[in-house]
Amino acid sequence: MAKQSKKQKKTRVQKAPVGIPKKEHQQRITYMFKVGSLMAAKLKPQVENNLGTFDVLSRSYLRNMELLSKKAVLKLHPNVKRTICKECHRFLLPGLTCKLRLKNYSKAKKDECDILEVSCTCGSVKRYPIGRDEGYKLFSERADILFDPGTGPSDKP
C-alpha cells in the first residue's frame, strides 16, 4: 500500500457533514406526532368511552412514533413525552382524554408541596411537582446549556 500525501490527508479531515443525521426518521416522527394530535383533537367530548375511529388512529400513530424513535435511537423532546400516556399511548387532552388535579399531600398544606396530577382514562397517573421552584425550567429549555462548538465549556468567561 502506498502512503498518502499530506494534501490528501488534509482534504479528508476538512470535510463537513452533509446534512442532519437521520433526517428522514426525524421528519417521519414529527409527521406521526402531528397526525396523532390531529386525530385526537377530532374526538367528541360527549362520547363516554372514546373508542371511535379517531381514537384508534391517534393511538396507533403515537405508538408507531415512539417505536420509530426507539429503533432509530432518537430522543423525543420532553414536551412531546409529557403529552403522551406511557401506558395506552393516548394524546393527553385535558377534559377529553385526561383529568388534571392540583393536590397537596402535606399535613401543613404548604404551597411548595403542590403536585399536578394528570390521570388518563386508562387509569395511569403522572405527577409533576409544580410548587417547589417557581423559576424552574426544563433542561432542554435552559439557555446556559447551549454553547458554541468552537469553544469548550472551560472557555466560558
N, C-alpha and C positions, 0 to 999 in steps of 0.2 A: 504494500500500500504506500502510496506517495503521501508525503506530508503536505498539509495545506499551507498556503502562504498567509501572511498576516492580514492582507487585504480581505481574503475570503472569510477569515475568522471574524473580522470586524463587521462585515455585512450580515453575517448570521446573527450576531448578538444584537444588532441595532434594529431588527425587525420589530415593528409594533404589532400588537394584537389586531386581528382583522375586524372583530366586532364583539358584541356581547356574547359571552358563553351561554350556551343552552337557550338561545333567544326563542327558538320555536316552542320549547317547553314553557317558557315564561308567558308567551303570547297565548298558548292554549290554556294555561292555568287562569290567566286573567279573564279570558273569554268564558270559561266554565263558571267562574265566580259571578260574572255579570249576568249570565243567563240564569244561573241558580237563584240569584237575588231577585231577578225579574219575575221568575215563576213563583217565588214565594210571595212577592208583592201582589200577585193576582189572586191570592187566596181570599175567600169570602169570610168576613168576621162572624157572620151568623151561623156558619156551619160548626157544629159542636166537635166533630171528630177530625175534620181536616184530612180525610183520606181520599181526596179528589185527585184528579189527574195532575194538577199543577203541583200539589204537594209531593207526589211520587217523582215527578220530573225534577223538581228542585232538589230533593234529597239525593237523587242519583247523580245529578251534575256535581253537587258539592262533594259527594263521596268520591267520584272519579277525580275531582280536583285534588283532594287530599292524597289519593293513591298515586297520582301522577307526580305530585311534589315529593313524595317519599321515594318513588322509583328514580326520579331524575336528581335526587338529593338537592332539592331546592328548599330554602326556608321560606315559610309564609310569614307575612307581616303580623305582628301581634294583634293589630286591629282586626285583621281577617280572621284570626283564630278565635277572637272573642265574640264574633258574630255567628259562629257555627257551633252547634251542640256536638260534643265529642262522642256521645252515645248513639244518637239516632240521625246525625248529620242534617238536622233541620237548620234553616236560616232563622236566627232568633229575632223576631219582630215583637216588640212589647205590646201586649194586649191581644196579639193574634196567635203566636206560637210560643210565647213565654210570658211569665209574670215577673214583675220587678217588685221587690220589697226592700224597705230600709229597716234593718233590725239592729238592736243594741242588746247584746247578751251580758253586758257588765252589770254588776249589782249597783254601782254608783251612777249608772246611765251617763257616762262621760261622752262628750261629743267626739272625742278622738277614737272611740271604740265602735263607731258606726260601721256597719257592714251592709253592702248592697248584695242582695241575693237575687240571682236570676234563675228561676226554675222553669225548665222546659216542660212541654206537655208530656214527654216520655217519663218524667219524674226525676231526671238528673238536675242537680243544683250546683251552680257556680257561685262562689263567694268572693267578693272584692272588697278589701278594706279601703274605705274612702275618707274617713275622718281623721286618720292619723297624721298625714303630712299634706297640707294644702298645696304646697308648691311642687308636689311630686309629678314627674314626667316619666313616660316610658323611656327605656334605654334607647330605643330607635328614634325617639323624638328629641333627644338632647343635642344641643349644638356643640358641646365641648368634646364629644367623642369623634367628631369628624376632623380629620387632619389632612394636610397636603401630602400626597405620596412622595414628593421630593424631600420633604423634611420628616424626620422621625419624631417620635414622642419626646425624645430627650432634647430636641431643639426648641422647645417652647420657651418663651421669654419668662 
